[in-house]
Amino acid sequence: MNPTNPRYGYGAAAGSQALFDEGLRKHMLRVYNYMGIGLVVTGIVALIVGTTPALYVPIFQSPLKWVVMLAPLAFVLFFSFRIQSMSASTAQTMFWAFCAVMGLSLASVFLVFTGTSIARTFFIAATMFGATSLYGYTTKRDLSNIGSFLMMGLFGIIIASIGNIFLGSTALQFAISVIGIVVFVGLTAWDTQNIKEQYAENYDQESQQKLAVFGALSLYLNFVNIFQLLLNFTGERE
């Protein structure tokens, strides 16, 4: 076979593209699998703790609740600063641990909202997340500029949320919830596009594994925040 033949060159390029596309599909599937299993871990822990008085009373009726509420933030910061230095297996273990700790934090929703409204909100959040993640994966539009704007909005939401802990304003909480949903829906599309583009940088297998874990963490956080913010609108209180 003559390698200078245009048909041969085209076939080699097409074959390389097919291999790349297959690798990308496997990578994205790994990301979504990690995220999905993480949500299952979170849901199981939240359900067990939130429906067992012997577990939730010592946590949520004592100062320990602040530790439980702030622990997920500590995990995220640890991930952000140490992901490059830790091994893929350590990153994966830390991710599962984070999901379990997040389950402890989310157990309080079972104390406030009915099980039916929690399930309904979960499916609404899943639909919104799925649609925007699919958009981020398939769109040809560069979302980097939008992503920078959304990150600014995220920091604004965090600052406003901390301030509202002391203010207790219902109107401010409503505004935070509305803006927050828009921000995290947008971040879902942006993060999905970033995960896809980072795979194209041809990392080694160890780095791709860590990239999948960190990508799953990003999407997981977006989904959990969309769910929590939607629950403020659609949740029926006990």
N, C-alpha and C positions, 0 to 999 in steps of 0.2 A: 504493500500500500504506500503510495507516494504522499509523504507528509506535507508536500508543497501544494497538493491538490486542494483547491478551495473547498470542495465538499468535505475533505478530510478535516480541514481546519474548522469548518463550521460544526462538524460532528463532534470534535473534541471540545469545542467551546460549549456546545449544547450539553454534552455529557458532564462537564465540569459544573455548569449551572444546575443541572438536575441533581448532582451530588450535594451542591451547596443548599438547594431548596429542601432536600430531604433532611440534611443536617439541621437546618433552621427549624423545620417542623418538629423534629425530635427535641430540639432545645426548648422551643416554646411549650411543647407538651410537658416536658420535665418541669418547667416553671409553673404551669397551671396545676400539675399534679402536686407539687410541693405546697402550693397555696391552698388547694382543695383539702389535702390531708391536714394542713395546719388549721383550717377552719373547723374541720371535724374534731380535732383535738381541743380547740378552744370551746366549741359547742358542748362537748361532753363534760369538760371540767366545769364550765359555767352552769350547766344543768344540774350536775351532781351537787355542787356547792350551793347554788341558789335555791335548791329544793330540800336541803338538809339543814335543819335548824342547828344541829350540833356543830356544823361547820361554819355557817354564815353568821351566827350570833357572835362568836368570839372575834370574827373578822370585822364585820360592819357595825358592830356596836362598841367598838373600842378604837383607840388611836391607830391600831394596826391597819385600818382601812386606808390611811394615807400612804402607808408603805405599799399596799396592794395597788393603789391607784397610780403611784409614781414609778413602780417597778418596771412596767413596760417601757417607759421613757428611758430608763437607765439601760435597758437592753438595746434599744434602738441606737443610743449614743455609743454604746460599746461596739455594736456592729459597724457603725459608720467609721469609727477610728481604727478598728482592728481587723476588718475583713481582709485587708491585703496581706496581713502577716499570719493569719490563722490558716490551718489546713482546711480542705474541703469537708472532711468528716467532722471536724470541730465546728465549722460554720453550720453544718446541717444539724448537729446536736444542739447548738445554741438556738437555732431557729425553732426546733420542737419545744425547747424549754421556754422560749419566749411565748409561743402559742399557748402553752399551759398557764403561764403567768397571766397572759391576757384573758384567759378563761376565768381566772380568779377575779380579775378586775370587772369583767362583764357579768359576773354572777348576780350583781345587784339588779340587773334588768328584770330578772325573774321575781324579784321582791317588789317591783314597781308596776310592771306591765303584765297583762294576761298572756297566757301561752299562745292563744289564737292570734293575737295582734303581733306577737313576736314572730311567729311563723309567717304571717302575711307580709310583714315588713321585710323579712329576710328574702322572700321571693321577689318582692318589688326591687330591693337593692341588687339582687342577683341579676335581674333583667336589665337594670340600668348599667350595672358594671359590665355585663356581657356585651351589650350593644356598643358601649364606648370603647371597650378594649378591642373589639373587632374593628371598630373604626380606626383606632390607633395602629393596628396591625396592617390594615389594607390601604390606608390613605397614602397618596403620593405627596401630600402637602407636608412641608417641614413645620413641625409643631414646636421647635425650639424657642421661638420668640414668645409663643403663647405660654410655654412652660415657665419661662422666666417671670412672666406676669403672674402666673398662678402661684409660684413660690412666694412672691411678695404677698399675695393674698393669704397664703397659708400662715406666714409669720404674723400677719395682721389678726387673723382668727385666733392664733395662740395667745397673743397679747390681750385681745379683747376677752377671751375666755378666762384668763387669769384674773383680769380686772373684775369680771362679773362675779367671780367667787365672792368678792367682798361687797359688790354693789347689789347683787341679787335682782337685777333688773329683768323683768319678763320680756319687755320690748327688745332689749339688747340680746337676750338669749334667742328670741325669734329671728332677729337679723343675723346672728351668728349661724344659726341652723340653715337659713336660706342660702346665705353666701357660702357657707361651708359645703353644702351639697354641690353647688356649682363648681367650686374649686376642686373638690375631690373627684367629681366626675371628669373634669378636664384633666386632672393629673393622671387619671387612669389611662386615658388615651395617650398622653405624653409619655408616661412610664412604659407603656406597651411598645411604643415606637422606639424608645431608647433601648429597651431590651433587645428588640429586633436588630437595631443598628449596631449595638455592641457585639453581637454574635459575629457580625461581618468583619470584625477586626482580627479574626483568626487567632484567638487565644489558644493555649495548650489545654489539654483535657482537664487538668486540675483547676485551671483558672475558669474554664467554662462551667465547671461544677459549682464553683463559688459564685459565679455570675448568675447562675440559675437560682441559687439560694437567695442571693440578694435581690434579684428580680422578683422572686416570689414574695419576699418580705415587703417590697414596695407596693405590689398589687394587693397583698393581704391588708396592709395598713389603709389603703384607699377604700377597699371594700368595707372594712370594719367601721371606718369613719362615716361612710355613706349610710351604712345600716344604723348606726347610733343616731345620726342627725335625722334620718327619716323617722326613726322611732318617736322623736319628739312631736311629729305631726300625725302619724298614723297609729301610734301605740295607744291602746286602751288601758287605763290604769286600774290596778286591782281595787 
